[in-house]
Amino acid sequence: MAKDIDHELRTLRRLPYGVARTSATEALVRRLETDGPERQLPQALLDLVEAYTFANLGKQGFVAFARTLRLWDSRPELFDEADERNLFWEFKWIAGDLPDYPEITAEQADAFLADMTHRFAVAGKGGSSVRMSRFRWAWHTGSADMERARIDWITGDRDELEDCATCTVGQQTDYFTELGRYEEAVAIGRTSTGTCNLEPTRTMHALALAALRAGDAELATRSYRRAVATYSSAEGSDFAPAHGQAFELLAIGGALDRALQQLRTDTGRLLLDASTPLFRLRFLLGVLSGLSANLDRSELPTGLSAPAAPTLGELHAWVRDETEALAAQFDRRNGTGYYADQVARALASRRAEHELLLGRLGDPSPDASDGDSDAPSDTTTADDGDAGDPTRPDTDDVPADARPEPANADEAYARAETQAGMRAYLTASDDYALAAALAQAEGRLEFAGICWAEAAKAAELAGDASAAHERYAAAIPRLEAAGSEDGLIAQVLVGWAPVAAQVADCAELVARLRAALVRTEEHVPEPALTEELTESRRIEHLLTLATLRDTLARSLGATGSATRADAPEHAEAVSAAQRAGEEFAQAGRISDAAHAFWLAGRLQRSAGDTTGAVWSLESAFEGFAVARLTNERAHAAGELIEVLRETGQSDRADAVIAELGA
C-alpha cells in the first residue's frame, strides 16, 4: 500500500501544474486522511500546497498550509527530515502571497509573520526567509519602513532556506524599478548571473525598463531581448508584473505597435485577471503608464475585443478606471497612499528620450513585381533573443550597402541562406525578399513564392510579425499561380497562421485556407500506381487535408468569433477541428489527432456546448494517453474535469482523476 502511494505521489509530481494535478492531489489527500497510511499524509499535504501555489491558487494554498501546520503541531512524528524542510521552505510561499490579496488584513499578516518568526526560531532554521517576507510585506503595502526592511534582509546572515542569490538580485531590481530608483535598479540588475524558475526573466524585464528610463537604450534593448529569450509560459508564475513592465518599455520606447500586438495575442488576458489581485494591479500600472505616454495617438486601433476598447484612448480610459479602483482597495487595506501615487506617476508618464534599438526590416508590398524595390518601413522589431550578457555588444547584421548586389535570384537566395545561418535574421529576410523579386523577374513564380515564405519566416524569427505577415501574404498567390503542390502551399499556410493571429488579421489567411481545402478535396489521385505508392499518396493527401482543416480551425478560433455559439464561424471551426482529428487518426498521427480534438473541445466549451466539449475533450485525453504525452494529457484532463464538474458529472470527473495517478 505504502509503495503504491509513493508511486502515485511521484506520478503526480511529474504532472504540469494545473487543474489535473491539483484535483488528483486533493483526491489523494482525502484518501490518506480517511484510509491512511498517516505517515504519507505530510508529503501529500505539502504537495497540495505546491500544486495550489504554482497553479496560481493562493487562497486554497493558505488553507492547505494551515492544515499542514496543524498536523505538524499535533503529529510531528509523521514528518521526516525532508517533510520538515519542505514545510519551512513553503512558509516563504505563503508569506509571499500575504500582500497580494486586499482582503487579508494587516492584523492577520502581522500575526502570520509573528508566528513564522517564532516557528523558525524554535526550529533553528535561521531568519533570512522571515526577513525577506517582512520586506515583501513592507514593500507591497507601501510601508514607510520598506527600505529599512530591505537593508535588514540583505545584510543579515543567509541560511539554507534563503531563496537563490539570483532571486535576491531580482526582487531588488524589481523593487527599485517600481520606486523609480532607476540607477540603483540598473546597478544591481547588471549583477544578475544565475537562473531559476523566475530568473533571469524577472530581473531582465525590470532592468530593461529601468535602463530605458535612465537613458541607456542599448542596455534596455539587450535586457529586453534576454527577458523574451528566457521567458517560459510553462512556469508556475504568470509574470504579470514583468509583462506590465514590458508593455511600458515598448510603449515609451518607440514600439507601441509591438506593445499592442503582445496585448492582443499574449498578455491581454491579464487586463481582466491575473494570478493574484496585486499581480493584476501591477500589470495594469505598466499598461497605464505606456498608454499615458502615447495619448497623442488616442485614435490608434487596439484590435482588442475584451475589454471592448477599440482605440488607444478608450483603452486608456478603461485601464485607468480599473487601476484606480484596484489601487484604492489596496490602499484602504494598507492605510497608505502608495498605489494612488503609483497611479499618478503612470498617468504622468512620457515617452523616453531614446528609442529601443530593436532593428528594422524593409516593407515589401505583397503585390511587388519585377523590379519593384523595397520601401523603408517604420515597423520596429526585436530579434529572436540573446540569452547572453545583456551588457555585451551584439554582432550586428551586415549592412546591406557593404555587400555587392547579387546578379540573380539564386545568388540572392544563397546570400540570404548565409545570413540566416548566422542568425542575422533582419538582413536575411530582406535578402530573401530581394531573391523573390529577382525570381519573379526571371519568370520563376514558384521559386519567388518560396523566397517570400523564407523572407516571412526570417522576419518572424527577427520578431517583426507585421513584416512576416505581409511576406507570407506575398508568398501564397505566387505559389497558387505557379500550380505548386497542395502540400507545399499547406506548409506555408501553417507557417502563416500564428503570425496572422499575432497581428490580429486572419481574414486573408482564412480565405486562402478555404480555397486550399477546396483544391485539395478535389484532387484526383494519379492512376496506374503500385499499391504501395497509392497508399502512400492517400496518406499524404489525408495529412494535407487534416493539416489544412486544423489550421483553419485554429485561425477561426484566433478571430474570437468562433468561440460564440451564434457565429457561423463556430460551427465551421468545430467541424474542421473534429474532421482534422479523424483524418490525423486515420493517418496514424495520434498526437496531432488529440491536439485537434482538444481544440474542438475548447471551442465547444467557450460556446457553452458542454455535451460536445465532453466528447471532444475525452477524445483528446485518450489520444494523448496513447501518444504518451503526459503534460498535454494532464492539461486536457484538467479542462475535462472542469466541464464534468460544471455539469454535475462528479463521478465521471473522479474517474478521470483516478486515471491520472495510475
Secondary structure, 3 states (H helix, E strand, C coil): CHHHHHHHHHHHHCCCCCHHHHHHHHHHHHHHHHHCCHHHHHHHHHHHHHHHHHCCCHHHHHHHHHHHHHHHHHCHHHCCHHHHHHHHHHHHHHHHHHHHCCCCCHHHHHHHHHHHHHHHHHHCCCCHHHHHHHHHHHHHCCCCCHHHHHHHHHHCCCCCCCCCHHHHHHHHHHHHHHCCCHHHHHHHHCCCCCCCCCCCHHHHHHHHHHHHHCCCHHHHHHHHHHHHHHCCCCCCCCCHHHHHHHHHHHHHCCCHHHHHHHHHHHHCHHHHCCCCHHHHHHHHHHHHHHHHCCHHHCCCECCCCCCCCCEHHHHHHHHHHHHHHHHHHHHHHHCCCHHHHHHHHHHCCCCCCCCCCCCECCCCCCCCCCCCCCCCCCCECCCCCCCCCCCCCCCCCCCHHHCCCCCCHHHHHHHHHHHHHCCCHHHHHHHHHHHHHHHHHCCCHHHHHHHHHHHHHHHHHCCCHHHHHHHHHHHHHHHHHCCCCHHHHHHHHHHHHHHHHHCCCCHHHHHHHHHHHHHHHCCCCCCCCCHHHHHHHHHHHHHHHHHHHHHHHHHHHHCCHHHCCCCHHHHHHHHHHHHHHHHHHHCCCHHHHHHHHHHHHHHHHHCCCHHHHHHHHHHHHHHHHHCCCHHHHHHHHHHHHHHHHHCCCHHHHHHHHHHHCC
